[in-house]
Amino acid sequence: MAHSHLFIVLACSFGFFMAWGIGANDVANAMGTSVGSKALSIKQALIVAAIFETAGAILAGGQVTATIRNGIVDPNLFASTPEIFIYGMLAALLAAGVWLLVASYFGWPVSTTHSIVGAIIGFGLVNLHAHSIHWGVVVTIALSWVVTPIIAGIIAYLVFISIRQLIFYGPDPAARVTIVMPFYVLVVAFVISLVTFTKGLQHLTVHIDVADSVLYSCIIGVVVMLVSWGLLQRRHRKFGKQQDIHMIEKYFGLMMVFTACAMAFAHGSNDIANAIGPLAAIISVVQSGGSLAANTPLPPWILFFGAAGIVAGLGMYGHKVIATIGTQITSLTPSRGFAASLATAMTVVIASGTGLPISTTQTLVGAVLGVGLARGFAALNLNVVRNVFMSWVVTLPAGAALAIIFFYLIKAAMQFV
């Protein structure tokens, strides 16, 4: 295939740029609540995120990638012109990356999923008829952008209410927290483990049946629960009834380290697809000599490559969006941040296991809103919420418009190569 080496170099460059943008912008989805509640410093959050974002991308990132890679536009429609398909995927990566760079500069927590899906739709519309777009898949994804924030908000609302009723409003909050908190940890550990066993290990040729997956997940959940219980009991024996509400919040701060790991894993498993989906499609076409076969195996190195880009973005530019999510929507304490993170982790990881590329930004904001609503509308900064919603509306058409522009620029430039 002509220019195959150039295509691979451009695809890797644009894919890394897109992954960098995901790290710079969507770090808030994994770390914003932890930093905002002061459970972790920014430096600590970046270290945790670097480890668990990479783990989520490698262990559970393959399922969603298939949807981004083949689900929006059918690659087979470009069977006679594979170069056009490659131009389009390159344009989509570059468009989404540029938009994320702009949004991160201004501290806007936009959706990387919106960005790449919009970009792919824009490329498809200028090269094919509108009916060639898989609108059923697009509608399903769009519905998830509405449904998942609501689900996360409801879960966060219920979790925070339960924390308030079972711990803070009880006769002995210091003792109650050591009993109740481990069960929340058990739920998060179980969900993440189950999705990893049943969905996330498929592309690594590791096959575990459902019954064994449930059993192993229960064991992991119980082990993690017992560890957290032991840590809490140790602190309770040290301080006893002398603890006040501030000290109890420190318990949640301790547990927030776990939920931060869970959120980073969840985010890495879901949003890695936004960068490596188009990259994998381009690599597949080039390596097959122009064939647009949809079922080409995903090379494992692409997952590592995307994870490296995300980590670079986290460390270099992630602090701006952390500030927006962590401090400006509502005031977060460790207990409130824990409720939001637990709800978001459950929602995002389940969605990742089903192959649905949801917006982790919207899921997290829904969870934070749920926690805020549990304290009343006065606890929410509605101006910030409105601005966040507006950035969501703009992102998809912005991605589409930029993809159209970059497609024509790339196509024109290739005429001179």
C-alpha angles and dihedrals in degrees: 000000000000117000091006094148092048091050092053093048092049092045092052092045095049092040091053090047090052091048089049089054091051090053093046095049109025095046084095090066091062103028109020097091093044093053094038092054090046092238088127134021117234091255092051091046092053092051092049091045094049091055100042099035087058093047092050093048094050100039102036107014102094101076099061092042091071091060095052092041100051109359104081102045123016106240090206089072086072095051093122094043109036090160090064090053090051092049089052095050091047090050091049092053093046094045094050092045093051093048091050090050091053093045093047091050090058094039094245113156097218128168117265088197090056089050099053097037090050090048093051091048090051091052091047094050095054094047104034139028118276091251090062090071113093093239092172090062091043091051091049090051092046091051089052088056087061100035101045096055088051092049092046091047092052093047092047091047092052094044093051092046089050091049091050095047100038098040118014097037094044127101094253111025093174092059096038095056091060089057103040104039098063090060091058089051090050091057094051094045092048095050095047093046093047095051091046092052097043101038115003099062097050096096089051089060090246109138121188120170122237096256093052091044091055091046094049091045091052091051092050091046093051093047092051090045092053091048091052091045090053092050092049093047090051092054091044092054089050098051105018119174092343088085118108129196091279091057092047090054086058088063088059089046088058091050091045088070087064095046090047088057089047093050093048090051091047093048094047092050094052109032098042085080092066091066105030098039095076090033091054090048092053094046089049094053094046096046092048092052095250100324114140097205107161097211101059109141117257110248108235093223090067090065091053091046093053092046090053090054092050092050091050091052092048094055098041105041112359098104095079097062091040088063093053097049098034101050115010108059097054138336109274129204122182092264092050092044090049092054092049094046094047092050093046094047092052093048097044098044093048089050091049091054092053092050096246113141099217126175110261088193092060092042092054094045089050090053093047090049089051091054091047093049089054085067095041135265091285089070091064127082095223093186091060091044090052092050091049091051091050091052088054091053092050097045101072097050090041090055091048094048094048091048091054091050094046092045092059092043093051092045091051093046093052090059088071097047 
